[in-house]
Amino acid sequence: MTRPHEDSPDPSRSAVTVFAPAKVNLILRVLDRRPEGFHNLWSLMQTVGLEDAVTIRSAPQHTEIRLQCDSNALSVDQTNLVYRAAAAVLAQAQRKIGLDIRLAKRIPMGAGLGGGSSDAAATILGINQLLKLGWSAAQMAEVGQELGSDVPFFFHAPTAVVAGRGERVKAIHVADSRWVVLVNPGFPVETKWAYQQLSTTRQGVVPLSERCTQLEAQPLTTWDAVISLASNDFEGPVFAAHPILQQIKRGLLSGGAQLALLSGSGATVFGIFQEEAEARQSAATFHGRSEMKAFVVQTNSGKLRIE
């Protein structure tokens, strides 16, 4: 996957902006624990049209990765996934160049929407484009796998089954699009805490159903099929600790959602709607309530895209 060492990017393009979409988990099963301590997952993931923006510029005046972010809540050092993604690409490609990166955040943090993972994937894609590395989606996903289990998915979006620790990704197509209302309560849920709560509260692991296995085997499915299988193993313990999330779910369903579910380990709850007007009417009921934010987006508009 490496190329000969070069110290300068493509001179015809000195900057690239990649829009990084949020994701929701239409199905999320937490299965058995692996020998190294992590859990095997099985999830049907879907990108939606709520996006961060990652702008990457070549910086011939220095040889560092310099990251800026419009949110003070995020670090801009080596702990940031965007920084780590940039460093991983340069190391894999054997390049020593300077990059100035600006991250514009719109996806809430600690929200179960995969914002950090999507930003990392966008960074990999952007540098691949900027340096004309010619990496395939599989090669970019391989680099992303080292950064986080959700990162590879974004190279196979908009819809895919993700299994194991994220290393197994199978793109599928869900016929037609839907409107999605994302309701974030204004506080994060820590993933590590959610796993601990799940481990201490559930009695054993329910095996993956045959219907889920069949869904993975089909290249095309319908929203009716997806909705009939929708579930999230984190809902029980997370809702118990944060009852407001259960109230949001009930509010979405009473507002006409075909499906309402916790995304990831939270804290965002989303609803799937067939009609835009109904989605916007439902979202309006959450505006102005403490720190809540509601976004109305579509399922067919969420892929990594370069500008």
N, C-alpha and C positions, 0 to 999 in steps of 0.2 A: 504494500500500500504506500510505500515511500517513493519519493521522486528525488532526482539529483538535487543537491543543495543549491538554492538560489537565494540571494539576499534582497531581491526586489519583487514586489507584486506586479501584476499586469498593469503597465503604465496607462492603458486605455481606460481603466476604471480604478479610481483611487478611493472610492467609497461605495458602500452598499447598505441598504436598509432592508431588514427582514422583519415581517410582521409575524408574531408568535401567538397562535390562538390558545385559548383555554380549552380544557377538556372536561367532560363529565363521564362518570362511570354508569352506564345503563344497567350493567350487572357487575357486582363485585363480590367474589367469593374468596375468603381467606382459608386456605386448605392446610395441609400438613406442614410441619416444621422441617426445614432442611438441616442436614448435619452441621452446617456452619452457623445455625441459629436463626436464619431468616425463614419466613414462611413462603411456601408456594402460593401464588395467586392465580386466579382465573377471572378475567374481566373483559367485558365488552365496552370498549372506550369509543367516545365520539367527540370530535372537536366541534367547537361552536365559535360564532363570530364575535367574541370578545378578545381583543388583542393587545399585547405589549408590542413595542417596536425596539429593535436592536439595530443601531447604526454603527457600522464598522468602517474606520478610515485607516488607510496606510499612513504611517508616520515616519518618513525617512529621517527625521531629525533626531530620533531616539530608537532604542531597541527594546523597549519595555511594553508591557500590556498596561494601558492606563484606562481605567473604567470610571465613568461617571453615571450617576443615576438621579432621576428627578424625585426619588423618594428617600428621605432621610432614614427611613426604617430599615433600609438595606445596606449592608456593608459593601464596600467596593474594593476589598482586598482579595487575597487568595481563597477566602472562604466562600466567596460568591460563585454560584454555578456558572455564570457567564464568564468570569475570569478563568475558572478551572477548565471550561470548555475550550476557550481560546488557547490556553497553555497546552492542553492535550492535543489539539490540532497541530499546533506549531511543532510540538515534540514529535508527533507521528510523521509529519511531513518533513522533518529535519530542516526547519526554517528558523532563522534568527532575524526577525524583523520587528519593527515597532508598530503597535496598533493602538489607536484611540477608539474606545468603544463607549457609546452612550446608550443607556437603557431607559426607555420611557415606559413607566408602569401604569397599566390600567387594570390588570387582573389582580384582585385582592390576594394578599399573602396569607399563608396558613389556612387556605380556604378549601382545599380539596379539588382545586381546579387545575393543578399541574403547571402553574405559572413559571416556577423556577425551572422545571424540566423543559418546558416549551422554549423558554429563553435560551437554555443551553443548546437545544436542538437548532434554534435559529442562528446561534453563534457559529455552530459547526457548519451549517449550510452557507452562511454568509462568507466565512473565511474560505470555504471550498470554492465559492464563486469568485471572490476577490483575488485569490491566488491562482485561479484556474487549475486546481488540483485534479479535477476530473473524477472525484470519488463518486461511487454509486450510492444509492440510498442504503444498501446493505453495509457498505464500508463506513458511511457516516453513523449508522446505527450502532456499529461495533464500537466506535469511539464513544458514543453516547452511553452505551451500556456500563462503562466504567464510572460514569458520573451519577447515574441514578436509574432505577428500574423503569421509570415512566418515559425516559428520554427516547429510547428506540421507537416507541409508538408514533411519535410525531413525524417520522420519516415514512410512515405507512398510512397516514391519515387520509380521509377524515374518519373512517370507521374501521376498527380492527379488534380481533380477539387477541388479548395479551395474556401470556401464561408463563409459569415458572417465576423467575425474578425479573421478568420483562424481556428476557432474551428470545422468547418465542412469540412472534407477532405474525398474525395472519389477517390481511386486509379482507374485508367483506363489504358488500354494498347493501345498504338499506334503501329500498325503493321509496321515492318521494322524499320531501324535506318536511321538517316540523319547526315550529316556533318554540323557543325555550325561554323560560323565565328563570333567571338565576337570582336567588335571594341570599345575600350574605348578611349575617347578623351583626357584623361589626367587631367580632372577636375571632381569634384563631383557635384551632384545635391542633394540638401537637400530635403528630403521627405516632411517635414512640409511645406516648401516653395512651393513645387509642388502642394500640396493639396490646399494651399491658392490661387495659380494661377488658378487652375481648378475651384474652387468655384466662383471666381470673373469673369471668362471669359465665362463659359458655361451658356446657357439658359435652365435651367431645367435638369432633369435626364431622359435619354432615357431608357425605361424599358428593362430588359433582354429579348433577343429574344427567341422564341420558339425553334429555332434550337440549341441554347446553352443549353436549358433545356433538349432537346433530347440527346445531346452529353453526358451530365452528367448521363443520364439514361442507357447509353450503356457501357458495360464492355470493348468493343473493338471498335476501330475506325481506320481511315486511315489518312495519312498525307494530302491527298487531301481534306478530310473533315475539318481537322484542319486549313489548309491554307485558305480555303474559309471563315472561321469564324474569322480569326486572326484580332485583333484590340487592341489598347491600348488607353484608354481615356486620358492619360497624354500627348500623342504626340502633340496635338494642342498647349497647353500653353508652354510646355517645348521646342518644336521646335521654337516657336515664340521668346523665350528668348535666345535660343542657335541655331542659323541657321546652324552651323557646323554639328549638329546632323542630320538635314534633308539632308545635303549634303552627309553624311556617308550613310544614308539609300539609297539615289539615287545611290551612288557608288556601293553598294552591289547588288542592283537590276540590274544595268547595267552590273555587273560582272557575272550575271547568277543566282542569288539567286531566289529560288521559293517564298520566303517570306523574307521581311526585316522589323524589328519592333524595337521600343524602348523597353527595358526591365525594368520592374518596373517603377519607376519615373525617371529613367536615372541614370547615363549619358551613359551607354553602349547601343549601337545599335547592333543587331545581324542579321545575314542572315542564312537562311536554304538552304543547297545545297544537291543535290542527289549524286554528285560524289566528291570524295576527291580531285582529281586534280583541279577541278573547284574551290573548296573552297580555296585551297592553292594559286591558281593563284589570286583569288580575294583578299585574305589577304595580299599578297605581294604588292598590290597597295597602302596599307595604311602604310607600314613600312617606317620609316624615315621621317614621316610627323609630325613635331613638337613633342609634347608629346604623340602622339597616340600610342596605343599598340593594336595589332591584335593577337588573339589566334584562332587556328583551333582545334576543339574538336569534339567529337561524342556525340550523344544522348543516346546511349546504354551503356555508360561507367560511368554514373554518379549516384552512390548510396553511402550512408555512408558505409564505409568498414573498417574493423578492421585488423590490422597487428600486 
